[in-house]
Amino acid sequence: MADRLSFDVLVIGSGASGLAAAVSAERAGARVAIATKGSLQACNSAKAQGGIQSSLGEDDSPEQHAEDIWKSSHETADMRLVEVLTTDAPSAIHWLEELGVAFTKESSVNGNGGYRLARCGGASRKRLLQVGDRTGHAITKGLRDAWEAGTGTTLASSPLINLEHTENGWRAWCGRHTVDASTIVLAAGGRCFKEATERGELSTNHPNATGEVTLLAVDAGAEARDLDALQYHPNGGAWPENMQGYSIPETTRAYGAVLLNADREEFTDPLAPRDVVSRAIFDEVAKGKGVETPDGRPAVLLDTTRIPKADAEVSLPYMLRRYRAADIDPLSESILTYPVLHYQNGGLVIDTHAETTLEGMYACGEIAGGTHGRNRMMGNSLLECVVFGRRAGRAAAEKARS
């Protein structure tokens, strides 16, 4: 039998954006619930490995970060949202640190606040912070611990089934629960697992990434943009079989790895934006210059032997463990890679407070569009989750009390 519940703010999704929104809304004084399709721990954010961007270097600035995003998006990003993202980035990093996230530091003093920063694809400066190569795991754990330390309600195994605008806010049917809330924050991610399954392709995504929450919001009248713009991760694992669909950290290329064809020739700038690198790989294979995995899949070589051992041990320990468990040492031999579906660039239209075009409905994280335009830079997804998750939570709480 369905039960009836009531909250000030209902958050749909328990990835980094949903957790950031829920923690922020509760700390703003709201009665908050998170409804999630599976367990509280199940999400894409925890799988994110590369890092999170913030202009903390002496030679960097929020304006330079914003310019890099504009160029990587091919001038399609909403610059109002971009400016919020890059300006709020340093405070988002420090907030995460207050929650217990320990970003990797250099052993010696540097001009970057002590942080170990890497330059990632499309970036003109070193600004990528990391927690080894499990940054998403560390961030979601910190946020989840903060949420569970509060008084909020978690509705696990409660997927959003239907959504209705009411006189007093929103009514949501989540599993066996019927929930009335003054405001709602949609943070349910994208649809790349579903899309990859339908195409017969590989994806880096969690099986819960099926996109139905976006459709429910659109059906309710919310505007969306760039929903056709799906992103390939340039370096999906192609072999061995248990690594297929694994997102090889792009920091491999930040620390010296290059892409090679069958003739062991470099064929693209390893630090170009994601869509450029993915397209170069597709084109190289189409020209007959790719290699083939033992099970017949297309691939190229990622020459990870060029990564200094010291960098790999600090910034790529998880990747090394996974490959070495399969009797492949990335520091001694090249690994096989091919692009895999990874990210929904577009999504629901939002303003600078993460409110959609429907009053009282907010969206943050991958479900929202505009911040990345039609092509996202590496390291900006986790940042978007935290920056706009915090904004969505605070704004939803404020509106619920008004």
Secondary structure by P-SEA (a helix, b strand, c coil): cbbbbbccbbbccccaaaaaaaaaaaaaccbbbbbbcccccccccccccccccccccccccaaaaaaaaaaaaccccaaaaaaaaaaaaaaaaaaaaaaccccccccccccccccccccccccccccccccccaaaaaaaaaaaaaaaaccccccccccccccccccccccccccccbbbbcbbbbcccccaaaaaaaaccccccccccccaaaaaaaaaccccccccbbbbcccccccccccccccccccccccbbbbbcccccccccccccaaaaaaaaaaaaaaccccccccbbbbbbcccccccaaaaacccaaaaaaaaaaccccccbbbbbbbcccccccccccccccccccccccccccccccccccccccaaaaaaaaaaaaaaaaaaaaaaac
